[in-house]
Amino acid sequence: MNPSRLQAAGRPFAHIARFHPEITALRRDLHAHPELGFEEVYTSGRVREALKACGVDEIHSGIGQTGLVGVIRGRSTASGRMIGLRADMDALPMGEDNDFAWRSSRSGLMHGCGHDGHTAMLVGAARYLAETRNFDGTAVLIFQPGEEGYAGARAMIEDGLFERFPVQSVYAMHNWPGLPAGTIGTNRGAMMAAADRITIEVTGKGGHGAHAYLTIDPVLVAAHLITAVQSIVSRNVRPIDAAVISICAVQAGDLGAMSVVPGKATLVGTVRTFSSRVQEQVEQRLTELCAAVAAGFGASASVKFERIYPATINTAPEAQFAGDVAEALVGAHNVERNMEPSMGAEDFSFMLQKKAGAYLRIGQDARGGAFLHNSRYDFNDEILPLGAALHAGLIERGMPLAESATVSPQQAATSAA
């Protein structure tokens, strides 16, 4: 297995590059054995095995069901500092169309989002940190289940994650095929949108299609609602704010009953926003508009607005600090500090609601140009040492030993005060 062609500065990258083949083998093994949220038994077992071999100080399993946490203490812990690093472990319920040796061995399951790579990068960082311990404090490595729609981050938090491991800040990264390999992106605010589910139930009056004048047709009402809800963003949300409303599924009637007007219709979709103010505004207008449009046809409509994931919002000092760490690793020209946020969602948002921290994207030039959630997607193993070194840099520079002191976000804030 050839070493990575990517180059980066600093001792962590050079050290981790030496065991690049081992973390690549782990990544490919995880890719071949994908598991859904809260079913990551094989994955968490492999991670536990790897952390034990790395020599981490503590391994805690079963947090948030299949989640686990590794603890590594630095050469000194006098600072009392504690920083968390998070990687997600779960796969997707989709088939894989790749033909390489490490393709999924499980029908209908695939690591189509690169969580296998995220896990391997954090294991690589664990090995380096346990071998060198060039920091003053405690590193908390969080291997999280169920990011893909299961809110595994929330499950770990509810299971006492931050009470048991009271980190001052927490960081995560996600591979991004849209960025060149060797580049890193972040910003000082929103990185991902809130993801909400909307369900609109339209109730009319069914009857014979040949005598439609005797019915209150919910299909007609649904059609008007699909068009009307698009006015919410264009005519209610300020242009400088961002929001998306998408109606993605409609169910009404029976395809085998061409002449039967149904009594009900259901619309399902998603709302994406970056701020709670806009989120609440969209919910209010959606409820009012659907009720009013339906009433105009003599029907009724109810809206169920479910908040699934909140927006992923970086705290500014930690985003600045993470950008500085990335810049030291790959150079300023390879760091995008004002990265455009995505309307996708991420449950690391739950952790950022509780702790200061930052979410980063690491470029990876995906195999064959396939983007995330594509049946031809695969993680680019060349970036494994880079991602692991970025994790390690956040620990070493955030909790520096006295002889190599670097100002962390919290230290800078204290000095300013």
C-alpha positions as a Markdown table, in Angstrom:
| # | Residue | x | y | z |
|---|---|---|---|---|
| 1 | Met | 0.0 | 0.0 | 0.0 |
| 2 | Asn | 1.6 | 3.3 | -1.1 |
| 3 | Pro | 1.9 | 6.1 | 1.4 |
| 4 | Ser | -0.2 | 9.2 | 0.9 |
| 5 | Arg | 0.9 | 11.7 | -1.8 |
| 6 | Leu | -0.5 | 14.5 | 0.3 |
| 7 | Gln | 2.0 | 16.5 | 2.3 |
| 8 | Ala | 1.4 | 18.6 | 5.4 |
| 9 | Ala | 3.6 | 20.4 | 7.9 |
| 10 | Gly | 4.3 | 19.4 | 11.5 |
| 11 | Arg | 5.3 | 16.5 | 13.6 |
| 12 | Pro | 1.8 | 14.9 | 14.0 |
| 13 | Phe | 1.4 | 14.4 | 10.2 |
| 14 | Ala | 4.8 | 12.9 | 9.8 |
| 15 | His | 4.3 | 10.6 | 12.7 |
| 16 | Ile | 0.8 | 9.5 | 11.6 |
| 17 | Ala | 1.9 | 9.0 | 8.0 |
| 18 | Arg | 4.1 | 6.1 | 9.3 |
| 19 | Phe | 1.1 | 4.0 | 10.1 |
| 20 | His | -1.1 | 5.2 | 7.2 |
| 21 | Pro | -1.4 | 1.6 | 5.9 |
| 22 | Glu | -2.9 | 0.4 | 9.3 |
| 23 | Ile | -5.6 | 3.1 | 9.4 |
| 24 | Thr | -6.4 | 2.5 | 5.8 |
| 25 | Ala | -6.9 | -1.2 | 6.5 |
| 26 | Leu | -9.2 | -0.3 | 9.4 |
| 27 | Arg | -11.2 | 2.1 | 7.2 |
| 28 | Arg | -11.7 | -0.4 | 4.5 |
| 29 | Asp | -12.7 | -3.1 | 7.0 |
| 30 | Leu | -15.3 | -0.7 | 8.4 |
| 31 | His | -16.5 | 0.1 | 4.8 |
| 32 | Ala | -17.0 | -3.6 | 4.2 |
| 33 | His | -19.1 | -4.0 | 7.3 |
| 34 | Pro | -21.5 | -1.1 | 7.4 |
| 35 | Glu | -24.1 | -0.8 | 10.1 |
| 36 | Leu | -27.1 | 1.5 | 10.7 |
| 37 | Gly | -27.6 | 3.8 | 13.7 |
| 38 | Phe | -27.6 | 2.2 | 17.1 |
| 39 | Glu | -26.7 | -1.1 | 15.4 |
| 40 | Glu | -22.9 | -0.4 | 15.2 |
| 41 | Val | -21.9 | -3.5 | 17.2 |
| 42 | Tyr | -19.1 | -4.6 | 14.9 |
| 43 | Thr | -17.9 | -1.1 | 14.3 |
| 44 | Ser | -17.7 | -0.1 | 18.0 |
| 45 | Gly | -16.1 | -3.4 | 18.7 |
| 46 | Arg | -13.4 | -2.7 | 16.1 |
| 47 | Val | -12.9 | 0.8 | 17.5 |
| 48 | Arg | -12.6 | -0.6 | 21.0 |
| 49 | Glu | -10.1 | -3.1 | 19.9 |
| 50 | Ala | -8.1 | -0.4 | 18.0 |
| 51 | Leu | -8.1 | 2.0 | 21.0 |
| 52 | Lys | -6.9 | -0.7 | 23.3 |
| 53 | Ala | -4.0 | -1.5 | 21.0 |
| 54 | Cys | -3.2 | 2.3 | 20.8 |
| 55 | Gly | -2.8 | 2.4 | 24.6 |
| 56 | Val | -5.5 | 4.9 | 25.4 |
| 57 | Asp | -6.0 | 5.4 | 29.2 |
| 58 | Glu | -9.7 | 4.6 | 29.4 |
| 59 | Ile | -12.4 | 3.2 | 27.0 |
| 60 | His | -16.1 | 3.7 | 27.9 |
| 61 | Ser | -18.6 | 1.7 | 25.9 |
| 62 | Gly | -22.4 | 1.8 | 25.7 |
| 63 | Ile | -22.8 | 5.6 | 25.8 |
| 64 | Gly | -25.9 | 6.4 | 23.7 |
| 65 | Gln | -26.4 | 2.6 | 23.1 |
| 66 | Thr | -23.5 | 1.8 | 20.8 |
| 67 | Gly | -21.3 | 4.9 | 21.3 |
| 68 | Leu | -18.0 | 4.8 | 23.0 |
| 69 | Val | -15.4 | 7.3 | 24.4 |
| 70 | Gly | -11.7 | 7.0 | 24.6 |
| 71 | Val | -9.7 | 9.1 | 27.1 |
| 72 | Ile | -6.1 | 10.0 | 26.7 |
| 73 | Arg | -4.3 | 12.1 | 29.4 |
| 74 | Gly | -1.4 | 14.3 | 28.3 |
| 75 | Arg | 2.1 | 14.4 | 29.7 |
| 76 | Ser | 0.6 | 16.8 | 32.2 |
| 77 | Thr | -3.0 | 17.4 | 33.3 |
| 78 | Ala | -2.2 | 20.5 | 35.5 |
| 79 | Ser | -4.1 | 22.8 | 33.2 |
| 80 | Gly | -7.4 | 20.9 | 33.9 |
| 81 | Arg | -8.3 | 21.4 | 30.3 |
| 82 | Met | -10.4 | 18.8 | 28.4 |
| 83 | Ile | -11.2 | 18.9 | 24.7 |
| 84 | Gly | -13.5 | 16.6 | 22.8 |
| 85 | Leu | -13.1 | 15.2 | 19.3 |
| 86 | Arg | -16.1 | 13.5 | 17.6 |
| 87 | Ala | -16.4 | 11.0 | 14.8 |
| 88 | Asp | -19.6 | 9.4 | 13.5 |
| 89 | Met | -19.7 | 5.7 | 12.9 |
| 90 | Asp | -23.0 | 4.7 | 11.1 |
| 91 | Ala | -23.7 | 3.8 | 7.5 |
| 92 | Leu | -26.7 | 4.4 | 5.2 |
| 93 | Pro | -29.6 | 2.2 | 4.2 |
| 94 | Met | -28.6 | 2.1 | 0.5 |
| 95 | Gly | -27.0 | -0.4 | -1.9 |
| 96 | Glu | -23.5 | 0.0 | -3.1 |
| 97 | Asp | -22.5 | -0.2 | -6.8 |
| 98 | Asn | -18.7 | -0.2 | -6.4 |
| 99 | Asp | -16.6 | -3.3 | -7.3 |
| 100 | Phe | -13.4 | -2.9 | -5.3 |
| 101 | Ala | -12.4 | -5.5 | -2.7 |
| 102 | Trp | -13.7 | -3.6 | 0.3 |
| 103 | Arg | -17.2 | -2.9 | -1.0 |
| 104 | Ser | -20.1 | -3.5 | 1.3 |
| 105 | Ser | -20.6 | -7.1 | 2.3 |
| 106 | Arg | -24.1 | -6.4 | 3.5 |
| 107 | Ser | -27.0 | -6.0 | 1.0 |
| 108 | Gly | -28.8 | -2.7 | 1.2 |
| 109 | Leu | -26.2 | -1.1 | 3.5 |
| 110 | Met | -23.3 | 1.2 | 2.6 |
| 111 | His | -20.9 | 3.7 | 4.0 |
| 112 | Gly | -22.0 | 6.3 | 1.5 |
| 113 | Cys | -21.1 | 9.3 | 3.6 |
| 114 | Gly | -17.6 | 8.5 | 4.7 |
| 115 | His | -18.2 | 7.8 | 8.4 |
| 116 | Asp | -15.9 | 4.9 | 8.0 |
| 117 | Gly | -13.1 | 7.4 | 7.2 |
| 118 | His | -14.1 | 9.7 | 10.0 |
| 119 | Thr | -13.8 | 6.9 | 12.5 |
| 120 | Ala | -10.5 | 5.8 | 11.1 |
| 121 | Met | -9.1 | 9.3 | 11.2 |
| 122 | Leu | -10.0 | 9.6 | 14.9 |
| 123 | Val | -8.5 | 6.2 | 15.7 |
| 124 | Gly | -5.3 | 7.5 | 13.9 |
| 125 | Ala | -5.3 | 10.6 | 16.1 |
| 126 | Ala | -5.8 | 8.4 | 19.2 |
| 127 | Arg | -2.7 | 6.3 | 18.3 |
| 128 | Tyr | -0.6 | 9.4 | 17.8 |
| 129 | Leu | -1.8 | 11.2 | 21.0 |
| 130 | Ala | -1.3 | 8.0 | 23.1 |
| 131 | Glu | 2.2 | 7.5 | 21.8 |
| 132 | Thr | 3.4 | 11.1 | 22.1 |
| 133 | Arg | 1.2 | 12.8 | 24.8 |
| 134 | Asn | 2.5 | 16.2 | 23.9 |
| 135 | Phe | -0.2 | 18.2 | 25.6 |
| 136 | Asp | -1.3 | 19.4 | 29.0 |
| 137 | Gly | -4.9 | 18.2 | 29.7 |
| 138 | Thr | -7.2 | 15.4 | 28.7 |
| 139 | Ala | -8.3 | 14.4 | 25.2 |
| 140 | Val | -11.8 | 12.9 | 24.9 |
| 141 | Leu | -12.4 | 10.9 | 21.7 |
| 142 | Ile | -16.1 | 10.5 | 21.0 |
| 143 | Phe | -17.2 | 7.8 | 18.6 |
| 144 | Gln | -20.8 | 8.5 | 18.0 |
| 145 | Pro | -23.6 | 6.2 | 16.6 |
| 146 | Gly | -26.6 | 7.1 | 14.6 |
| 147 | Glu | -25.8 | 10.4 | 12.9 |
| 148 | Glu | -27.9 | 9.6 | 9.8 |
| 149 | Gly | -31.3 | 10.5 | 11.1 |
| 150 | Tyr | -31.1 | 8.8 | 14.5 |
| 151 | Ala | -29.8 | 11.8 | 16.6 |
| 152 | Gly | -27.0 | 9.7 | 18.1 |
| 153 | Ala | -25.3 | 12.9 | 19.4 |
| 154 | Arg | -28.4 | 13.7 | 21.4 |
| 155 | Ala | -28.6 | 10.1 | 22.7 |
| 156 | Met | -25.0 | 10.3 | 24.0 |
| 157 | Ile | -25.7 | 13.7 | 25.6 |
| 158 | Glu | -28.8 | 12.4 | 27.3 |
| 159 | Asp | -26.8 | 9.4 | 28.5 |
| 160 | Gly | -24.5 | 11.8 | 30.4 |
| 161 | Leu | -21.7 | 12.3 | 27.9 |
| 162 | Phe | -20.8 | 15.8 | 29.0 |
| 163 | Glu | -21.4 | 15.1 | 32.7 |
| 164 | Arg | -19.0 | 12.2 | 32.6 |
| 165 | Phe | -16.5 | 14.0 | 30.3 |
| 166 | Pro | -16.9 | 17.8 | 31.0 |
| 167 | Val | -15.0 | 19.1 | 27.9 |
| 168 | Gln | -14.6 | 22.8 | 27.5 |
| 169 | Ser | -14.9 | 22.6 | 23.7 |
| 170 | Val | -15.7 | 19.9 | 21.1 |
| 171 | Tyr | -14.7 | 19.6 | 17.4 |
| 172 | Ala | -15.8 | 17.4 | 14.5 |
| 173 | Met | -15.0 | 17.2 | 10.8 |
| 174 | His | -16.7 | 15.8 | 7.7 |
| 175 | Asn | -15.2 | 14.8 | 4.4 |
| 176 | Trp | -16.3 | 17.0 | 1.6 |
| 177 | Pro | -16.0 | 15.8 | -2.1 |
| 178 | Gly | -16.6 | 19.3 | -3.3 |
| 179 | Leu | -13.2 | 20.5 | -1.9 |
| 180 | Pro | -9.8 | 19.4 | -3.3 |
| 181 | Ala | -7.9 | 16.9 | -1.2 |
| 182 | Gly | -5.6 | 18.7 | 1.2 |
| 183 | Thr | -7.9 | 21.6 | 1.8 |
| 184 | Ile | -9.9 | 22.4 | 5.0 |
| 185 | Gly | -13.0 | 24.6 | 5.4 |
| 186 | Thr | -14.9 | 26.2 | 8.2 |
| 187 | Asn | -16.5 | 29.5 | 9.2 |
| 188 | Arg | -17.4 | 31.5 | 12.3 |
| 189 | Gly | -21.1 | 30.8 | 12.3 |
| 190 | Ala | -23.6 | 28.4 | 10.6 |
| 191 | Met | -22.1 | 25.4 | 8.9 |
| 192 | Met | -25.3 | 23.3 | 8.4 |
| 193 | Ala | -29.0 | 24.0 | 8.5 |
| 194 | Ala | -31.7 | 22.9 | 10.9 |
| 195 | Ala | -33.6 | 20.0 | 9.4 |
| 196 | Asp | -37.4 | 19.9 | 10.2 |
| 197 | Arg | -40.0 | 17.5 | 8.9 |
| 198 | Ile | -43.4 | 18.8 | 7.9 |
| 199 | Thr | -46.6 | 16.7 | 7.5 |
| 200 | Ile | -49.7 | 18.3 | 6.1 |
| 201 | Glu | -53.0 | 16.5 | 6.5 |
| 202 | Val | -55.8 | 17.7 | 4.2 |
| 203 | Thr | -59.3 | 16.5 | 5.0 |
| 204 | Gly | -62.1 | 17.0 | 2.4 |
| 205 | Lys | -65.0 | 14.9 | 1.4 |
| 206 | Gly | -64.7 | 11.9 | -0.9 |
| 207 | Gly | -67.0 | 10.8 | -3.7 |
| 208 | His | -67.4 | 9.8 | -7.3 |
| 209 | Gly | -65.0 | 11.5 | -9.8 |
| 210 | Ala | -67.9 | 11.8 | -12.2 |
| 211 | His | -69.8 | 13.9 | -9.7 |
| 212 | Ala | -66.9 | 16.0 | -8.3 |
| 213 | Tyr | -69.3 | 18.9 | -7.5 |
| 214 | Leu | -70.6 | 16.7 | -4.7 |
| 215 | Thr | -67.1 | 16.4 | -3.2 |
| 216 | Ile | -64.5 | 18.5 | -1.5 |
| 217 | Asp | -61.5 | 17.3 | -3.3 |
| 218 | Pro | -58.3 | 17.1 | -1.1 |
| 219 | Val | -56.2 | 16.4 | -4.1 |
| 220 | Leu | -57.1 | 19.8 | -5.6 |
| 221 | Val | -56.4 | 21.4 | -2.2 |
| 222 | Ala | -53.0 | 19.7 | -2.0 |
| 223 | Ala | -52.1 | 20.9 | -5.4 |
| 224 | His | -52.8 | 24.5 | -4.4 |
| 225 | Leu | -50.9 | 24.0 | -1.1 |
| 226 | Ile | -47.8 | 22.8 | -2.9 |
| 227 | Thr | -47.7 | 26.0 | -4.9 |
| 228 | Ala | -48.8 | 28.3 | -2.0 |
| 229 | Val | -46.2 | 27.2 | 0.5 |
| 230 | Gln | -43.4 | 28.4 | -1.9 |
| 231 | Ser | -44.6 | 32.0 | -1.2 |
| 232 | Ile | -43.5 | 31.7 | 2.4 |
| 233 | Val | -39.8 | 32.0 | 1.6 |
| 234 | Ser | -40.2 | 34.5 | -1.3 |
| 235 | Arg | -42.7 | 36.8 | 0.4 |
| 236 | Asn | -42.1 | 36.3 | 4.2 |
| 237 | Val | -38.5 | 35.5 | 4.8 |
| 238 | Arg | -36.0 | 38.4 | 4.5 |
| 239 | Pro | -33.8 | 38.0 | 1.4 |
| 240 | Ile | -30.7 | 38.2 | 3.6 |
| 241 | Asp | -32.0 | 35.2 | 5.6 |
| 242 | Ala | -32.0 | 31.7 | 4.2 |
| 243 | Ala | -34.8 | 29.1 | 4.2 |
| 244 | Val | -35.9 | 26.2 | 2.1 |
| 245 | Ile | -39.3 | 24.5 | 2.1 |
| 246 | Ser | -39.6 | 21.4 | 0.0 |
| 247 | Ile | -42.7 | 19.2 | -0.4 |
| 248 | Cys | -41.2 | 15.9 | -1.3 |
| 249 | Ala | -44.0 | 13.3 | -1.1 |
| 250 | Val | -47.8 | 13.3 | -1.7 |
| 251 | Gln | -50.2 | 10.5 | -0.9 |
| 252 | Ala | -53.9 | 10.5 | -1.8 |
| 253 | Gly | -56.4 | 8.0 | -3.1 |
| 254 | Asp | -55.8 | 4.6 | -4.8 |
| 255 | Leu | -54.0 | 4.3 | -8.1 |
| 256 | Gly | -56.4 | 1.5 | -9.0 |
| 257 | Ala | -59.5 | 3.6 | -8.4 |
| 258 | Met | -59.5 | 6.2 | -11.2 |
| 259 | Ser | -62.9 | 7.5 | -10.5 |
| 260 | Val | -62.8 | 7.8 | -6.7 |
| 261 | Val | -62.1 | 11.2 | -5.1 |
| 262 | Pro | -60.4 | 10.4 | -1.8 |
| 263 | Gly | -61.4 | 12.0 | 1.5 |
| 264 | Lys | -57.8 | 12.8 | 2.6 |
| 265 | Ala | -54.5 | 13.8 | 1.2 |
| 266 | Thr | -51.1 | 13.9 | 3.0 |
| 267 | Leu | -48.1 | 15.9 | 2.0 |
| 268 | Val | -44.6 | 15.4 | 3.6 |
| 269 | Gly | -41.6 | 17.6 | 3.2 |
| 270 | Thr | -38.7 | 19.3 | 4.9 |
| 271 | Val | -37.9 | 22.8 | 6.1 |
| 272 | Arg | -34.3 | 24.1 | 6.3 |
| 273 | Thr | -33.2 | 27.2 | 8.2 |
| 274 | Phe | -30.2 | 28.6 | 9.9 |
| 275 | Ser | -31.8 | 30.6 | 12.7 |
| 276 | Ser | -34.5 | 29.8 | 15.3 |
| 277 | Arg | -36.2 | 33.1 | 14.4 |
| 278 | Val | -36.7 | 32.1 | 10.8 |
| 279 | Gln | -37.6 | 28.6 | 11.8 |
| 280 | Glu | -40.4 | 29.8 | 14.0 |
| 281 | Gln | -41.6 | 32.3 | 11.4 |
| 282 | Val | -41.8 | 29.5 | 8.7 |
| 283 | Glu | -43.7 | 27.2 | 11.1 |
| 284 | Gln | -46.2 | 30.0 | 11.9 |
| 285 | Arg | -46.8 | 31.0 | 8.3 |
| 286 | Leu | -47.0 | 27.4 | 7.1 |
| 287 | Thr | -49.7 | 26.6 | 9.7 |
| 288 | Glu | -51.7 | 29.8 | 8.9 |
| 289 | Leu | -51.4 | 29.4 | 5.1 |
| 290 | Cys | -52.4 | 25.8 | 4.9 |
| 291 | Ala | -55.4 | 26.3 | 7.1 |
| 292 | Ala | -56.5 | 29.4 | 5.1 |
| 293 | Val | -56.0 | 27.8 | 1.7 |
| 294 | Ala | -57.9 | 24.6 | 2.7 |
| 295 | Ala | -60.7 | 26.6 | 4.2 |
| 296 | Gly | -61.1 | 28.5 | 0.9 |
| 297 | Phe | -62.1 | 25.2 | -0.7 |
| 298 | Gly | -64.3 | 24.1 | 2.2 |
| 299 | Ala | -61.6 | 21.6 | 3.4 |
| 300 | Ser | -59.4 | 21.6 | 6.5 |
| 301 | Ala | -55.6 | 21.2 | 6.9 |
| 302 | Ser | -53.4 | 20.5 | 9.9 |
| 303 | Val | -49.6 | 20.9 | 10.0 |
| 304 | Lys | -47.3 | 18.8 | 12.1 |
| 305 | Phe | -43.9 | 20.5 | 12.3 |
| 306 | Glu | -41.2 | 18.3 | 13.8 |
| 307 | Arg | -37.8 | 19.7 | 14.7 |
| 308 | Ile | -35.3 | 16.9 | 13.8 |
| 309 | Tyr | -31.8 | 18.5 | 13.9 |
| 310 | Pro | -31.0 | 22.0 | 15.0 |
| 311 | Ala | -28.6 | 24.2 | 12.9 |
| 312 | Thr | -24.9 | 23.5 | 13.3 |
| 313 | Ile | -23.5 | 26.8 | 14.5 |
| 314 | Asn | -19.8 | 27.2 | 15.2 |
| 315 | Thr | -18.7 | 29.4 | 18.0 |
| 316 | Ala | -16.5 | 32.2 | 16.6 |
| 317 | Pro | -13.4 | 31.8 | 18.9 |
| 318 | Glu | -13.2 | 28.0 | 18.3 |
| 319 | Ala | -13.8 | 28.4 | 14.6 |
| 320 | Gln | -10.9 | 30.9 | 14.5 |
| 321 | Phe | -8.7 | 28.5 | 16.5 |
| 322 | Ala | -9.5 | 25.5 | 14.3 |
| 323 | Gly | -8.7 | 27.6 | 11.2 |
| 324 | Asp | -5.4 | 28.5 | 12.8 |
| 325 | Val | -4.6 | 24.8 | 13.4 |
| 326 | Ala | -5.6 | 23.9 | 9.9 |
| 327 | Glu | -3.5 | 26.8 | 8.5 |
| 328 | Ala | -0.4 | 25.5 | 10.4 |
| 329 | Leu | -1.0 | 22.1 | 8.9 |
| 330 | Val | -1.7 | 22.8 | 5.2 |
| 331 | Gly | -1.0 | 26.5 | 4.7 |
| 332 | Ala | -3.2 | 29.5 | 4.5 |
| 333 | His | -3.9 | 29.0 | 0.8 |
| 334 | Asn | -5.5 | 25.6 | 1.6 |
| 335 | Val | -7.8 | 26.8 | 4.3 |
| 336 | Glu | -11.3 | 28.4 | 3.5 |
| 337 | Arg | -12.2 | 30.3 | 6.6 |
| 338 | Asn | -15.5 | 31.7 | 5.2 |
| 339 | Met | -17.0 | 28.5 | 3.8 |
| 340 | Glu | -20.5 | 28.7 | 2.5 |
| 341 | Pro | -22.9 | 26.9 | 4.8 |
| 342 | Ser | -24.8 | 23.9 | 3.5 |
| 343 | Met | -28.6 | 23.4 | 3.7 |
| 344 | Gly | -27.8 | 19.8 | 4.7 |
| 345 | Ala | -28.1 | 18.9 | 8.4 |
| 346 | Glu | -25.8 | 17.3 | 11.0 |
| 347 | Asp | -26.5 | 16.1 | 14.5 |
| 348 | Phe | -23.2 | 17.4 | 15.8 |
| 349 | Ser | -25.4 | 20.5 | 16.2 |
| 350 | Phe | -26.7 | 19.0 | 19.5 |
| 351 | Met | -23.2 | 19.0 | 20.9 |
| 352 | Leu | -22.6 | 22.6 | 19.8 |
| 353 | Gln | -25.8 | 23.6 | 21.7 |
| 354 | Lys | -24.1 | 22.4 | 24.8 |
| 355 | Lys | -20.5 | 23.2 | 24.3 |
| 356 | Ala | -18.3 | 25.7 | 22.4 |
| 357 | Gly | -16.7 | 24.2 | 19.4 |
| 358 | Ala | -16.4 | 24.0 | 15.6 |
| 359 | Tyr | -17.4 | 21.8 | 12.7 |
| 360 | Leu | -14.9 | 21.5 | 9.8 |
| 361 | Arg | -14.9 | 20.1 | 6.3 |
| 362 | Ile | -11.9 | 18.3 | 4.9 |
| 363 | Gly | -11.6 | 18.1 | 1.1 |
| 364 | Gln | -11.2 | 14.6 | -0.3 |
| 365 | Asp | -11.7 | 14.4 | -4.1 |
| 366 | Ala | -14.0 | 11.4 | -3.9 |
| 367 | Arg | -13.4 | 8.3 | -6.0 |
| 368 | Gly | -14.9 | 8.7 | -9.4 |
| 369 | Gly | -16.2 | 12.1 | -8.5 |
| 370 | Ala | -19.2 | 10.7 | -6.6 |
| 371 | Phe | -20.7 | 13.0 | -4.0 |
| 372 | Leu | -22.0 | 11.9 | -0.6 |
| 373 | His | -24.9 | 9.5 | -0.5 |
| 374 | Asn | -24.1 | 8.2 | -3.9 |
| 375 | Ser | -23.9 | 4.4 | -4.6 |
| 376 | Arg | -20.5 | 4.9 | -6.2 |
| 377 | Tyr | -19.0 | 7.0 | -3.4 |
| 378 | Asp | -15.9 | 5.9 | -1.5 |
| 379 | Phe | -13.7 | 7.7 | 1.0 |
| 380 | Asn | -10.3 | 8.9 | -0.2 |
| 381 | Asp | -7.8 | 7.0 | 1.9 |
| 382 | Glu | -5.0 | 9.5 | 1.0 |
| 383 | Ile | -6.5 | 12.1 | 3.4 |
| 384 | Leu | -6.5 | 9.8 | 6.5 |
| 385 | Pro | -3.2 | 11.0 | 7.9 |
| 386 | Leu | -4.2 | 14.6 | 7.2 |
| 387 | Gly | -7.5 | 14.3 | 9.1 |
| 388 | Ala | -5.9 | 12.5 | 12.0 |
| 389 | Ala | -3.2 | 15.2 | 12.2 |
| 390 | Leu | -5.8 | 17.9 | 12.2 |
| 391 | His | -7.5 | 16.2 | 15.2 |
| 392 | Ala | -4.2 | 15.8 | 16.9 |
| 393 | Gly | -3.3 | 19.5 | 16.3 |
| 394 | Leu | -6.6 | 20.6 | 17.9 |
| 395 | Ile | -5.5 | 18.8 | 21.0 |
| 396 | Glu | -1.8 | 19.8 | 21.1 |
| 397 | Arg | -2.4 | 23.5 | 20.3 |
| 398 | Gly | -5.6 | 23.7 | 22.4 |
| 399 | Met | -3.8 | 22.3 | 25.5 |
| 400 | Pro | -0.2 | 23.1 | 25.0 |
| 401 | Leu | 2.6 | 22.0 | 27.3 |
| 402 | Ala | 4.3 | 24.9 | 29.0 |
| 403 | Glu | 7.4 | 24.7 | 26.9 |
| 404 | Ser | 5.4 | 25.0 | 23.6 |
| 405 | Ala | 2.6 | 27.2 | 24.8 |
| 406 | Thr | 0.0 | 28.2 | 22.2 |
| 407 | Val | -2.9 | 30.4 | 23.1 |
| 408 | Ser | -6.2 | 28.5 | 23.0 |
| 409 | Pro | -9.6 | 30.2 | 22.4 |
| 410 | Gln | -10.4 | 30.0 | 26.2 |
| 411 | Gln | -7.0 | 31.3 | 27.2 |
| 412 | Ala | -7.3 | 34.2 | 24.8 |
| 413 | Ala | -10.7 | 35.1 | 26.2 |
| 414 | Thr | -9.4 | 35.0 | 29.8 |
| 415 | Ser | -6.5 | 37.2 | 28.9 |
| 416 | Ala | -8.8 | 39.7 | 27.2 |
| 417 | Ala | -11.0 | 39.9 | 30.3 |
